Structure formats: C-alpha cells, structure tokens
Amino acid sequence: MSEMLRNHMNEMLDRYEKPLEKMRSPQEVLARYNQALTTYRELSFSTDDVYRQKLAAYAEIKALGWVLGKHEKTVIKDIAANSNATPFGNF
C-alpha cells in the first residue's frame, strides 16, 4: 500500500513541476476566437436542441475576447453578427 501511495505522490509532484499546456500566442487565441464564432453561427442556425452547446460556445467566445483584450461590447457585437437572433426585435 505504501508503494502505491509513494507512486501516486511522485506522479502528483511531476504534474506540478511540468506545466500541462504551453502559453498560447495571440495569433492562436485569435484563431480560436474566430473558430468559436463560426461554431456559434452554426449552432445558431441549427434546428436541433443545442442550447447547452451554444451556451458553452458563448462562454468560450467571451473568455477568449477577454484574453485578447477586446471590449465587452465588441465581443457582444461579434456574437450578435454570428447569431440568427435579431437584436432588440424586428422593426
């Protein structure tokens, strides 16, 4: 039993010493942001029940926009441009 515990502790220490992922470049983050917008657009025009997927894509877009240093209004405008919903109703 102590051997298993020792192995487990060593594995845990190795994880803390080595980062799991490298930092992303701004170009990689921007590419992922644009890809998430494309995914959101596809989900918006889907006829299936994709509420959870759409919500996850929305949250990812918001987080990536924050990482990129975009203003929240800009991110919301980007999301609205890729949505089937009309802002403020039909006029």
C-alpha positions in Angstrom: 0.0 0.0 0.0 2.8 2.5 0.8 4.4 1.8 -2.6 1.2 2.8 -4.4 0.9 5.9 -2.3 4.5 6.8 -3.0 4.0 6.3 -6.7 0.9 8.4 -6.6 2.7 11.2 -4.8 5.5 11.2 -7.3 3.0 11.4 -10.2 1.3 14.4 -8.5 4.7 16.2 -8.0 5.6 15.6 -11.6 2.4 17.3 -12.7 3.1 20.4 -10.6 6.7 20.6 -11.9 5.7 20.4 -15.6 3.0 22.7 -17.0 0.2 20.8 -18.7 0.0 23.2 -21.6 2.1 26.0 -23.0 1.0 29.6 -23.3 -0.9 30.4 -26.4 0.3 33.1 -28.8 -2.1 36.0 -29.6 -2.5 34.6 -33.1 -3.5 31.2 -31.7 -6.1 32.8 -29.4 -7.5 34.9 -32.2 -7.8 31.9 -34.5 -9.6 30.0 -31.7 -11.9 33.1 -31.1 -12.8 33.1 -34.8 -13.4 29.4 -34.8 -15.6 29.7 -31.8 -17.6 32.4 -33.6 -18.0 30.0 -36.5 -19.2 27.3 -34.2 -21.7 29.7 -32.6 -23.0 30.7 -36.0 -23.6 27.0 -37.0 -25.3 26.3 -33.7 -27.5 29.4 -34.0 -28.9 28.3 -37.3 -29.3 24.7 -36.2 -32.8 23.3 -35.9 -31.7 20.8 -33.1 -31.8 21.5 -29.4 -28.3 22.9 -28.9 -28.9 25.2 -26.0 -26.0 23.8 -23.9 -23.5 23.8 -26.8 -24.5 27.3 -27.8 -24.1 28.4 -24.2 -20.6 26.8 -24.0 -19.6 28.5 -27.2 -20.9 31.8 -26.0 -18.8 31.5 -22.7 -15.7 30.5 -24.7 -16.1 33.5 -27.0 -16.5 35.8 -24.0 -13.4 34.3 -22.3 -11.3 34.5 -25.4 -12.4 38.0 -26.1 -11.2 38.9 -22.6 -7.9 37.2 -23.2 -7.5 39.2 -26.4 -8.2 42.5 -24.6 -11.4 43.2 -26.6 -14.0 45.4 -25.1 -17.2 43.5 -24.0 -19.4 45.5 -26.4 -17.1 44.5 -29.3 -17.4 40.8 -28.3 -21.2 41.0 -27.9 -21.4 42.7 -31.4 -19.3 39.9 -32.8 -21.6 37.3 -31.2 -24.7 39.1 -32.5 -23.3 39.3 -36.0 -22.9 35.5 -35.9 -26.4 34.8 -34.5 -29.8 34.3 -36.0 -31.4 36.4 -33.3 -32.3 39.9 -34.2 -31.2 42.4 -31.5 -34.0 44.4 -30.0 -36.7 42.7 -32.0 -37.9 43.4 -35.5 -38.6 46.9 -36.6 
